[in-house]
Each structure stands twice: as C-alpha cells, then as structure tokens.
Amino acid sequence: MTVRLPGETDGEFTIRRVERVDLFAVVSIENTSFTQPWPYDAFERFLGEPGFLVAESDGRIAGYVVADVTSSFGQQLGHVKDIAVHPGLRGKGVGSALLSRALAILTAHGADSVKLEVRRSNEDAKRLYRQFGFEPLRLVPGYYQDDEDAIVMIRKLE
C-alpha cells in the first residue's frame, strides 16, 4: 500500500510488515512518543505478526502499529496495542494510514471487534480513534505506571 503525504515533494510512503532491521527505528519513535515506552524485546516478540506494520518513506521509518487478534469468549477480538508516528511526520496521515491497514488485517484475520487503550489526556489520539469509529467503553483508573487513567475504546468490524 502506497499513500501520498500532502505537502511533500516526494511524499509517498509504503506500509509493510516490520523486519528485524526496522526495530531500532521503531524503538526510537516509541521512545520519543511515550513517557513509558515499550522495550526493544517487546517489539521483537511481534516480528512476523501480520499486524506489526511500519510506514516507510525514502528509506526511513515514519511510524508503526502493533495489532493482533485473540479469542475471547467465543469471539475474535482485535487489539491495537501500540501505534506511533515520528514527531516530524505527525499530522500528515501516517497514523491514519497505519490504523486503516491494521484494521483491514484484523478483519481479514477474523476479528469481530477491535479494542485499544488510550491515555485519558491524549486528545489527538482519541480524536483519531473516534474518526475511525471507536467509542469509549470504560475507564481504567491508574492503568499507566504514572497512575494516569486509560480509556478503553472499541469498534465493531464488518
């Protein structure tokens, strides 16, 4: 999947599965994006998974998403575990493209619905998720290590 980035002369990026060589770039974006970043080995465990994707532009990693499907009470539940975009490329559609592709993969792998957790204070992420049809399901007090609450959001898939 190739997507054109608005406002950039050579603005296309490709979404593909993560390869081992991408992990340092993924971890770097993770570290600049979150106060409680995942360690390298957490990402390493998802290598080869269909829902571990990167957006690449001009040989550089622009962002990534980690998503998978698990069985839960007889249903297949998709879970967007982590998504981030390089700070210099935010607001250009990279996150939307990654989320869209992840949702398509989760649907193809039999997910009936998809959930994710988002910091209560992360207005940009909540806005993105609402644009994709996610709705708040419940609040999880103190979910993050710094004691911030998480909002669990869910979306039904067709």
Secondary structure, 3 states (H helix, E strand, C coil): CEEECCCCCCCEEEEEECCHHHHHHHHHHHHHHCCCCCCHHHHHCCCCCCCEEEEEECCEEEEEEEEEEEEECCEEEEEEEEEEECHHHCCCCHHHHHHHHHHHHHHHCCCCEEEEEEECCCHHHHHHHHHCCCEEEEEECCCCCCCCCEEEEEEECC
